[in-house]
Amino acid sequence: MDSTDKPGEGSSRTTHKVLVALLSLAVIYTLYFASTLLIPLVLAALLALPLYPLVQYLRRFYIPRAVSGVALLIALGVPFTLLGMELAEPAKRWLDRVPELTLKVNQKLDSITDALAPTAGESAAAVPSLQEEPSTLGRLFSWFSDDEEKETVQTGTEQPNNELSRQLGLRGLQILLDVIGEMPVFLAQGVAVIILVLFLLVYGPGVYYTAIEALPQVRNKEDARALVVDTQRELSRYILTVSVINLGLGLVTAAALWALQFEDPLFWGVVVGLLNFAPYVGPVLSAAAISVAGLDQYGFAWASLLPAAVYFAINAVESQLVTPVALGRTVSINPLFTMLWLMLWGWLWGAAGVLIAVPLLVCIKLVLSRLHLCEPWIKVIEARLDAAN
């Protein structure tokens, strides 16, 4: 303990650190086991924040919040519903192909493995002729050998090579069954998100501003009001910019795949646009999915990798030129921290966590910046790539 510390101050600091660690573990535990409840809440809040300025703008024309909220949800929901109905058949078709595609890839891998592995005749030729006529030393060692080990060596080479194919084929079928099994939960959460967004748009502002005025813990009322306004403006700009960029990426990818006569180009454009909301992870998954689909359409040839290469080039232009210019330094986040954040929320909430991780991080960063809290950690999050030079 430092000589300047008062008696008992060191133990109080230790107790404080232990309590913070326990509180962090409790929060992670709650986020993990209450994901079914929390995912719709967080997603609804992220959707309601950028929509609220539009509702507030329509209030100037004496349009009630309930009417404007319903109108906005209809305006946003109808195009997505029509697009979902259009893509339902291609999505079902590709999901049905998952076990078949997995089996094809596994069979090709088995054929490559068999071609690279030495045959039984080559293995026997590589063994010296001493096996036929063992020497005195060989006979001496054979006395101490185990018959069961000999049997294992002789029969081990005769085991079939299709075990990997069978396991991966079952894995592909399991993925398909998992997706089908999660559909009711996904639809229920979608309906819950729509209802929550409407209620947040209609009743959320009144509850928030009443809490500011009523709660004595909120001392600076003006800063509390400005916090919501600034967060809404910055988050709206971020979500709108990223959505437009991802929409453009999906359209350009769909047009490129259509030019290559790729099957279901619009479906793959939508998949690419949605997965691009998850930086680094989304493009990798998109490229892998397009590569597998290319193998199914073009066979095991170099031409099957052309669609994935075209998408990779388009994504490189978007990630290295378009997005940095459009967003600038406003929401700059270090890539290492972004990857760790994606891994954390992917572990907590699965695919939904990966998709909403970065918008959630941007929202938290904006709130902490406006409140002037955790400023050293914000600097760590925004650490530049050239900081070590």
Contacts in CASP RR format, 6 or more apart in sequence:
PFRMAT RR
TARGET T0000
AUTHOR 0000-0000-0000
METHOD contacts of the structure
MODEL  1
MDSTDKPGEGSSRTTHKVLVALLSLAVIYTLYFASTLLIPLVLAALLALP
LYPLVQYLRRFYIPRAVSGVALLIALGVPFTLLGMELAEPAKRWLDRVPE
LTLKVNQKLDSITDALAPTAGESAAAVPSLQEEPSTLGRLFSWFSDDEEK
ETVQTGTEQPNNELSRQLGLRGLQILLDVIGEMPVFLAQGVAVIILVLFL
LVYGPGVYYTAIEALPQVRNKEDARALVVDTQRELSRYILTVSVINLGLG
LVTAAALWALQFEDPLFWGVVVGLLNFAPYVGPVLSAAAISVAGLDQYGF
AWASLLPAAVYFAINAVESQLVTPVALGRTVSINPLFTMLWLMLWGWLWG
AAGVLIAVPLLVCIKLVLSRLHLCEPWIKVIEARLDAAN
1 10 0 8 1.000
28 348 0 8 1.000
31 38 0 8 1.000
31 348 0 8 1.000
31 349 0 8 1.000
32 348 0 8 1.000
35 348 0 8 1.000
35 349 0 8 1.000
35 352 0 8 1.000
36 185 0 8 1.000
36 189 0 8 1.000
38 349 0 8 1.000
39 189 0 8 1.000
39 349 0 8 1.000
39 352 0 8 1.000
39 353 0 8 1.000
39 356 0 8 1.000
40 189 0 8 1.000
40 190 0 8 1.000
40 192 0 8 1.000
40 193 0 8 1.000
40 196 0 8 1.000
41 196 0 8 1.000
42 356 0 8 1.000
42 360 0 8 1.000
43 193 0 8 1.000
43 352 0 8 1.000
43 356 0 8 1.000
44 192 0 8 1.000
44 193 0 8 1.000
44 196 0 8 1.000
44 197 0 8 1.000
44 200 0 8 1.000
45 200 0 8 1.000
46 235 0 8 1.000
46 239 0 8 1.000
46 356 0 8 1.000
46 359 0 8 1.000
46 360 0 8 1.000
46 363 0 8 1.000
47 193 0 8 1.000
47 197 0 8 1.000
48 196 0 8 1.000
48 197 0 8 1.000
48 200 0 8 1.000
48 201 0 8 1.000
48 204 0 8 1.000
49 231 0 8 1.000
49 232 0 8 1.000
49 235 0 8 1.000
49 236 0 8 1.000
49 363 0 8 1.000
50 232 0 8 1.000
50 235 0 8 1.000
50 236 0 8 1.000
50 239 0 8 1.000
50 240 0 8 1.000
51 69 0 8 1.000
51 72 0 8 1.000
51 197 0 8 1.000
51 201 0 8 1.000
52 201 0 8 1.000
52 205 0 8 1.000
52 232 0 8 1.000
53 232 0 8 1.000
53 233 0 8 1.000
53 236 0 8 1.000
54 68 0 8 1.000
54 72 0 8 1.000
55 65 0 8 1.000
55 68 0 8 1.000
55 69 0 8 1.000
55 72 0 8 1.000
55 201 0 8 1.000
56 205 0 8 1.000
58 68 0 8 1.000
59 65 0 8 1.000
59 68 0 8 1.000
65 201 0 8 1.000
65 202 0 8 1.000
65 205 0 8 1.000
66 198 0 8 1.000
66 202 0 8 1.000
68 201 0 8 1.000
69 198 0 8 1.000
69 201 0 8 1.000
69 202 0 8 1.000
70 198 0 8 1.000
72 201 0 8 1.000
73 194 0 8 1.000
73 197 0 8 1.000
73 198 0 8 1.000
83 270 0 8 1.000
86 266 0 8 1.000
87 266 0 8 1.000
87 267 0 8 1.000
87 270 0 8 1.000
90 264 0 8 1.000
90 266 0 8 1.000
90 267 0 8 1.000
91 267 0 8 1.000
93 264 0 8 1.000
94 264 0 8 1.000
94 267 0 8 1.000
94 293 0 8 1.000
95 176 0 8 1.000
95 179 0 8 1.000
95 180 0 8 1.000
96 176 0 8 1.000
97 296 0 8 1.000
98 172 0 8 1.000
98 173 0 8 1.000
98 175 0 8 1.000
98 176 0 8 1.000
99 169 0 8 1.000
99 172 0 8 1.000
99 173 0 8 1.000
99 176 0 8 1.000
100 296 0 8 1.000
101 292 0 8 1.000
101 293 0 8 1.000
101 295 0 8 1.000
101 296 0 8 1.000
102 168 0 8 1.000
102 169 0 8 1.000
102 171 0 8 1.000
102 172 0 8 1.000
102 173 0 8 1.000
103 165 0 8 1.000
103 168 0 8 1.000
103 169 0 8 1.000
104 295 0 8 1.000
104 296 0 8 1.000
105 168 0 8 1.000
105 292 0 8 1.000
105 295 0 8 1.000
106 164 0 8 1.000
106 165 0 8 1.000
106 168 0 8 1.000
106 169 0 8 1.000
107 165 0 8 1.000
108 300 0 8 1.000
109 164 0 8 1.000
109 165 0 8 1.000
110 161 0 8 1.000
110 162 0 8 1.000
110 164 0 8 1.000
110 165 0 8 1.000
113 161 0 8 1.000
114 161 0 8 1.000
118 126 0 8 1.000
120 157 0 8 1.000
123 157 0 8 1.000
130 138 0 8 1.000
134 142 0 8 1.000
208 228 0 8 1.000
209 225 0 8 1.000
211 218 0 8 1.000
212 218 0 8 1.000
212 221 0 8 1.000
212 224 0 8 1.000
212 225 0 8 1.000
213 221 0 8 1.000
218 224 0 8 1.000
223 370 0 8 1.000
226 370 0 8 1.000
227 367 0 8 1.000
227 370 0 8 1.000
227 371 0 8 1.000
230 366 0 8 1.000
230 370 0 8 1.000
231 363 0 8 1.000
231 366 0 8 1.000
231 367 0 8 1.000
231 370 0 8 1.000
234 330 0 8 1.000
234 331 0 8 1.000
234 362 0 8 1.000
234 366 0 8 1.000
235 359 0 8 1.000
235 362 0 8 1.000
235 363 0 8 1.000
235 366 0 8 1.000
237 330 0 8 1.000
238 327 0 8 1.000
238 330 0 8 1.000
238 331 0 8 1.000
238 359 0 8 1.000
238 362 0 8 1.000
239 359 0 8 1.000
241 326 0 8 1.000
241 327 0 8 1.000
242 277 0 8 1.000
242 323 0 8 1.000
242 327 0 8 1.000
242 359 0 8 1.000
245 276 0 8 1.000
245 318 0 8 1.000
245 322 0 8 1.000
245 323 0 8 1.000
245 326 0 8 1.000
246 273 0 8 1.000
246 274 0 8 1.000
246 276 0 8 1.000
246 277 0 8 1.000
247 273 0 8 1.000
249 272 0 8 1.000
249 273 0 8 1.000
249 276 0 8 1.000
249 314 0 8 1.000
249 315 0 8 1.000
249 318 0 8 1.000
250 269 0 8 1.000
250 270 0 8 1.000
250 272 0 8 1.000
250 273 0 8 1.000
250 276 0 8 1.000
251 269 0 8 1.000
252 314 0 8 1.000
253 265 0 8 1.000
253 268 0 8 1.000
253 269 0 8 1.000
253 272 0 8 1.000
253 273 0 8 1.000
253 310 0 8 1.000
253 311 0 8 1.000
253 314 0 8 1.000
254 265 0 8 1.000
254 266 0 8 1.000
254 268 0 8 1.000
254 269 0 8 1.000
254 270 0 8 1.000
254 272 0 8 1.000
255 265 0 8 1.000
256 265 0 8 1.000
256 307 0 8 1.000
256 310 0 8 1.000
256 311 0 8 1.000
256 314 0 8 1.000
257 265 0 8 1.000
257 268 0 8 1.000
257 269 0 8 1.000
257 290 0 8 1.000
257 307 0 8 1.000
257 310 0 8 1.000
257 311 0 8 1.000
258 265 0 8 1.000
260 306 0 8 1.000
260 307 0 8 1.000
260 310 0 8 1.000
262 268 0 8 1.000
262 293 0 8 1.000
262 294 0 8 1.000
262 297 0 8 1.000
262 307 0 8 1.000
263 293 0 8 1.000
263 297 0 8 1.000
268 289 0 8 1.000
268 290 0 8 1.000
268 293 0 8 1.000
271 286 0 8 1.000
271 289 0 8 1.000
272 286 0 8 1.000
272 290 0 8 1.000
272 311 0 8 1.000
272 315 0 8 1.000
273 286 0 8 1.000
274 355 0 8 1.000
275 281 0 8 1.000
275 282 0 8 1.000
275 283 0 8 1.000
275 285 0 8 1.000
275 286 0 8 1.000
276 282 0 8 1.000
276 283 0 8 1.000
276 286 0 8 1.000
276 315 0 8 1.000
276 318 0 8 1.000
277 355 0 8 1.000
277 356 0 8 1.000
277 358 0 8 1.000
277 359 0 8 1.000
278 342 0 8 1.000
278 354 0 8 1.000
278 355 0 8 1.000
278 357 0 8 1.000
278 358 0 8 1.000
279 319 0 8 1.000
279 335 0 8 1.000
279 338 0 8 1.000
279 342 0 8 1.000
279 358 0 8 1.000
280 335 0 8 1.000
280 338 0 8 1.000
280 339 0 8 1.000
280 342 0 8 1.000
281 342 0 8 1.000
281 354 0 8 1.000
282 354 0 8 1.000
283 312 0 8 1.000
283 315 0 8 1.000
283 319 0 8 1.000
286 311 0 8 1.000
286 315 0 8 1.000
287 308 0 8 1.000
287 311 0 8 1.000
287 312 0 8 1.000
287 315 0 8 1.000
290 307 0 8 1.000
290 308 0 8 1.000
290 311 0 8 1.000
291 304 0 8 1.000
291 305 0 8 1.000
291 307 0 8 1.000
291 308 0 8 1.000
293 307 0 8 1.000
294 304 0 8 1.000
294 305 0 8 1.000
294 307 0 8 1.000
294 308 0 8 1.000
295 304 0 8 1.000
297 304 0 8 1.000
298 304 0 8 1.000
298 306 0 8 1.000
331 362 0 8 1.000
331 365 0 8 1.000
332 382 0 8 1.000
332 384 0 8 1.000
333 358 0 8 1.000
333 361 0 8 1.000
333 362 0 8 1.000
333 365 0 8 1.000
333 381 0 8 1.000
333 382 0 8 1.000
334 380 0 8 1.000
334 381 0 8 1.000
334 382 0 8 1.000
334 383 0 8 1.000
334 384 0 8 1.000
334 385 0 8 1.000
335 385 0 8 1.000
337 380 0 8 1.000
337 381 0 8 1.000
337 383 0 8 1.000
338 358 0 8 1.000
338 361 0 8 1.000
341 357 0 8 1.000
341 358 0 8 1.000
341 361 0 8 1.000
342 354 0 8 1.000
342 357 0 8 1.000
342 358 0 8 1.000
344 357 0 8 1.000
345 353 0 8 1.000
345 354 0 8 1.000
345 356 0 8 1.000
345 357 0 8 1.000
345 360 0 8 1.000
346 353 0 8 1.000
346 354 0 8 1.000
346 357 0 8 1.000
349 356 0 8 1.000
361 381 0 8 1.000
365 378 0 8 1.000
365 381 0 8 1.000
368 374 0 8 1.000
368 375 0 8 1.000
368 377 0 8 1.000
368 378 0 8 1.000
369 378 0 8 1.000
END
